[in-house]
């Protein structure tokens, strides 16, 4: 089994075929039993109350034949994570939870908005709403547009509460005035920062091990000098394309080399934010891609 360790928190995980469910269950239980015995010999306790088990599978596969695992003398039921991840990786419950909680706080803030300054209202929205939208948002890459649109509607409402504008006013100038990236770009922004940290040794090793620079073994190509990342092939759109090892190199290779080149993290964040904001402003034009790259270069050389 593979594992991640953080302080006193341990995660065990591995992949298996759907026909090997029973063998996989036995494999995990044997590993947990060995850990349980070792901790017992060393006068430590494995807390089954804080132990969670999750099984992730395709919606095209049959439901798992088991609903619990044995941890010591206790039985632990299959559950969800802190981010409400369903076993089918749909994130529908997570998005619904964010929308429900965010609108609750926005309704309360709208009632007392007239007593706040703009700066105070923005701080309150950041604390109660934006923090929820940004929490683990890199996992939301590749979700259906209707799911992202629900989160975008939350952000649009929050922006209107902060600036006290009508719901009929176009939202793009409002977001631009607040320097808020739309949900889609916030997700990409987070992923690109993770890529930058992975390439510079400031991210967990299990992320850095997923990224490799492109190197041609046949002949020297111009792309080698552009510091592009290898893009692994994916055979499933709903699952494979959403993997960090697949979509992170794709998004990283799309940004101009002047931004991808080695640069301090603060400078990179500034460039990425300007890039996304420019893309937001001119996205209605058919030639936005060409103009957007030109404007990014102008900003870079100011």
N, C-alpha and C positions, 0 to 999 in steps of 0.2 A: 504494500500500500504506500502511496505517496502521502506526504504530510506537510503542514505549515505550522510553525510555532510562533506565538506572540505572547510574551510574558507567561501567564499560567494557562493560556488558552491553546488548545491543540486541535487541529483539524486533520482528519484522516479521509482520504478519498481515492477512488480509482474507477476506471471505466470497464464495463463488461458488456457482453452481448445479451440480448433479451432472453435467449434460451438458457443462460447460465445464472438465472436469478437465485436459485437455491444454493448453488455453489458460492455465489458472491456473498449471500447472507452468512453462510458458514465461515467464509474467509474473514469477514469483518468481525463476527462474534469471537472467533478464535484469537484474533489480534487484540480485541478489547479484553478478553479473558486473561491473556498473557500480561497486558498492562495492569489489569486489576490485581493479579497475583504479585507482580513486582512491587506495586505501590503498597500492598498489604505487608509484604516482607520489610519494606522500608518505612513502615509506620506512617504511611500517607493514605489519603482517602480519595477515591474517584467518586465525585458527586454526580449521581445519576439524575438528580433533579435539574442540573444544568447541562445535561447531555441531550443533544438533539440529533435526529437522524433524518436525512432527506434523500429521496430517490427522484432523479430527474430523468425523464424519458420522453420520447416523441409521442405526439398525439396519435400517430399511426400505429403505435405499438399497443398491445393489450396492457391493461392495468396490472400492477405488480401483484404477485400472489401472496405477499406478506405485508403486514401493516405495523410490525414492531421488530425490535432487536433486543437481545438479552444483554444487559450491562450489569455484570455481577449477578446478584439475585433478583434484580428488577427488570421489568420489561418496559422499554422506551418506545412510544408510538412515533410513527412518521409525522413530521411537523414541517412548518415553514420557517424561513429565516427571518432576520430583522427586516431586511428588504423582503416584502411579501412576494416571494418567488413561488409560483405554482409549479407542480411537478412537470408541467408542459412548457415551462419557460415563457409563459404568455405575459406576465407582469400586469395582467388586468387588475388583480386585487391591489397591487401596489399603487398603480395609477389612481384607482378609485379612492384608496385611503388618502393619498396626497391631496386630491381634489376636495374631498369631504372636509379634511382638517383645515386646508388653506382657506376655503370659502367661509368656514366658521369664524376664523380669525379676521378675515377681510370684512365680514359683516359687522363685527364688533368695532374694528378700526374705523370703518366708514361712519359710524355713529358719532365718534369723538374726533373725527379728522379736523374739524374746524378749530379745535383747540391746539392743534399741533402746527409747528413750522414744517416747511417742506423737508428740511434735513432730519427732523425728529420722526416724521412719518416714514421717511425712507429707511431709517434705522429700525423702526418697528417692523416694517414689511420685510426687511432683510432677516430679522430675528425669527419671525413667525411664519413666513411664506417662502422666501428665497432659499432659506436653509433647507427646507423640505424639497424644493425643486432640484437643488444641487446635490443632495445626499445620494451618493452612489449612482449618479446619473450616467456614468460611463456604461453601466449595464443596460441602459435603455437604447443603445445604438441598434438601429435596424428594426425598431418596433414599427408596426403599421402606422400610417400617417394619422389615422383617426385617433390613435392613442396619444401621439405627440400633440395633436391638436387640442386635446382635452387639457394637457398641461400648459399649452400656449394660451388657452383661454384664461387659465388661472393667472398667468403672468400679465396678460393684458388687463385683467381686472385690477390687479395690484398696482400696475402703472397708472391707471386712471384714478385710483384712490389716492395715490401719492400726489399727483399733479392736479387733482380735482377737475378733470375734464369729462365731457359728456361721453356716454357710451356710443354715440353716433360719430364721434370724431375718429378719423383714420389713426390707427395705432402706430404705424411706422415712425412718424415724427415724434410721438410720445416716447417710444423706446429709445430713439436716437438721442433725445434730449437727456434722458436719464443714463445714457451709456449702458443700457441693458442689452445684452445679446439675447436673441430669441432662443427658445428651448433647443431647437435643432443645432444651433451653433454653440450653445453652451456645452452640449454633449461632445461635439467635435473638439471644442476648445480643451475640455478636460482630457480627452484621449490624446491630443497632441502634446499636452504637458506631461502626461504619463510616458509617452514615447521619448520625449526629451530627457526626462529623468532616467529612464531605462538606459538610454544610450550614454549617459554621463555618470552612471554608477550610483545614483541616489534613489533608486527604486528597489523594491524587493527583487531578489534574484530570480524568482519564478516568472516575473514579467520580462526581465532583461534577457532571459534565455529564449524568449519567443521571437526576438528580433535579430536579424542578420543583415549586414550590408550586402548589396548585390555585387557579385564578382563573377565575371565571365571566364569560363575555363577553356573556351575555344579561341577567342581573339579579343584584343583590347577594343572596347567600345567607348564612345563618348559618354555613355550613361554611367560608366564606372567612376568618372571624376565628379559626378553630380551627387555622390553620397546617397544614392537611392537604397531603399530597403527591399529585401526579397518579399514578394507577395505569394504566399502558398496558395495552391489551388483548393477550392472548396466545392463540394458536391451537393451541399444542401443550403438553400437560401435562408430558411428559417432558423437554422442552427449554425451551420458552418460559417456562413458569411458574417455572423455576429460575433465570432470568436475574436479575441484580442489579437491573436497571431495573424489573422486574415485582414480585418478592417483597419487596424492601426497602421501597418505599412502603406495601405492604399491611401489613407487620408494624409499621412506624412509626405508621401511622394507627390501629392497634388499641390502642396504649397511651394512657392518660389524658392529657388536655391538660396537666395539672399537671406531668407528667414530660416531655412534649414541649417545653414552653415553654423559652426560652433559660435555660440554667443551666450552671454550671461542670461540666467533664467528670467530676470526682470525685464531685460530687453526683449526676449522672446515673447513674453506675455503681452508686452505693449504692442509688438508687431502683430501678433495673432488677433488681439482685440481690434486693432485698427482694420485688419484685413476683413474680419467678420462684419464689422460695422459698415465698411464700404460695400461689402457684398449685400448687406441688408438694404442699403439705400438704393442701389442701382439694379437690384434683382429683377425689376419689372422690364428691363430692356433686353432685347434679344442679343445684343452684343456685350452684355455685362461682363462676360468672362475676360475678354480682351482688355476692356477699360479697367476692370478691377485689378489686373496684374500691373498695368501701367501706374495706377494710383498708389499701389503698394510700394512700387519701386521709388516713386516720387517721395512718399513718406519716409522711406528708408534712407534716402540720400539728402534729406533736409538738413 
